[in-house]
């Protein structure tokens, strides 16, 4: 079960960093970060690939990834990881 206080602290810090940094890839193309919203497998796969590529270029990928794992977010691409890839323990975050 996610630790709500810890995940909220991580989220707050992520939002603070994002404000300081300015627009991040997920703000520029938010739809691709939710590939489950696409009906076709091809669009799902394309959106996933694009989102992961954008995450790889984002300077906040580590903080975003940590929040996604700790918060147990069950959808979307967060920190370059799918929901299945986030099914790891917070201790494995690099």
C-alpha positions in Angstrom: 0.0 0.0 0.0 1.4 3.4 -0.9 2.6 5.7 1.8 0.3 8.7 1.2 2.4 11.3 3.1 5.6 10.2 1.4 4.0 10.2 -2.0 2.4 13.6 -1.4 5.8 15.0 -0.4 7.4 13.5 -3.5 4.6 15.0 -5.7 4.8 18.4 -4.1 8.6 18.4 -4.7 8.1 17.3 -8.3 5.6 20.1 -8.9 8.0 22.6 -7.4 10.8 21.4 -9.6 8.5 21.5 -12.6 7.5 25.1 -11.9 11.2 26.1 -11.5 12.1 24.3 -14.7 9.3 25.5 -16.9 7.4 23.4 -19.4 8.2 19.7 -19.4 7.5 17.2 -22.2 4.4 15.8 -20.4 2.9 19.3 -20.4 3.6 19.7 -24.1 2.0 16.4 -25.2 -0.1 15.1 -22.3 -2.2 12.7 -24.4 0.7 10.4 -25.3 1.4 9.8 -21.6 -1.9 8.0 -21.3 -1.7 5.3 -24.0 -4.5 3.3 -22.5 -6.8 6.0 -23.8 -6.1 4.9 -27.4 -8.4 2.2 -28.8 -6.0 0.5 -31.2 -2.9 -1.5 -30.2 -0.9 0.3 -32.8 -1.7 3.7 -31.3 -1.2 2.4 -27.8 2.3 1.2 -28.8 3.2 4.4 -30.6 2.0 6.6 -27.7 4.0 4.5 -25.2 7.2 4.7 -27.4 6.8 8.5 -27.8 6.1 9.1 -24.1 9.1 7.0 -23.0 11.3 8.9 -25.5 10.1 12.3 -24.1 10.6 11.1 -20.5 14.2 10.1 -21.4 14.9 13.7 -22.4 13.3 15.2 -19.3 15.6 16.4 -16.4 12.9 15.4 -13.9 12.7 11.7 -14.9 14.2 10.4 -11.7 11.9 12.4 -9.4 8.9 11.6 -11.6 9.7 7.9 -11.6 10.1 7.8 -7.8 6.8 9.5 -7.3 5.0 7.1 -9.8 6.4 4.1 -8.0 5.8 5.3 -4.4 2.3 6.6 -5.2 1.4 3.3 -7.0 -0.1 5.2 -10.0 -2.0 2.4 -12.0 -2.1 4.2 -15.4 0.0 6.3 -17.8 3.6 6.6 -18.5 5.3 8.2 -15.5 9.1 8.7 -15.3 9.5 6.6 -18.5 7.8 3.6 -17.0 4.5 1.8 -17.7 2.3 0.7 -14.9 3.7 -2.8 -15.2 7.3 -1.5 -15.0 6.4 0.5 -11.9 5.6 -2.7 -10.1 8.9 -2.6 -8.4 9.8 -1.5 -4.9 10.9 2.1 -4.2 14.3 0.7 -3.0 15.2 -0.2 -6.6 14.9 3.4 -7.8 18.3 4.5 -9.2 
